[in-house]
Amino acid sequence: MPYGETGERPWGSFLVLDDEPGHKVKRITVDAGKRLSYQFHEYRSEHWFITAGQARVILDGIEHALCPGDAIDVPRRAKHRIENSGPDQLVFVEVQYGDYFGEDDIIRLDDDFGRADASVGFTEI
């Protein structure tokens, strides 16, 4: 995804702010009541910085409540999910760091929109 590319998803939208070898930066907006897949990545880690709204993050089975100004690191291979836990839009900046940033490096364990990888087992936390 080149710089400036946008995308709509069932949970909200994203805007690519920077895309260089070794890192990618996105602005992600999550609609009220929505959440991203419970997932992990083989080739990248992520850093999330909350700029607006309220977030509930599950990171390797531990729940974290985040608000504007808070940040969390998602190590490579860590199982994670972020959801909008408030009434307004959740907005955060995601910095991806690693060797590869393709969408096929998203291994979905659980997904509200039917996109989970059926070959990967999942136990609800």
Secondary structure, 3 states (H helix, E strand, C coil): CCCCCEEEECCEEEEEEEEECCEEEEEEEECCCCECCEEECCCEEEEEEEEECCEEEEECCEEEEECCCCEEEECCCCCEEEEECCCCCEEEEEEEEECCCCHHHCEEEECCCCCCCCCCCCCCC
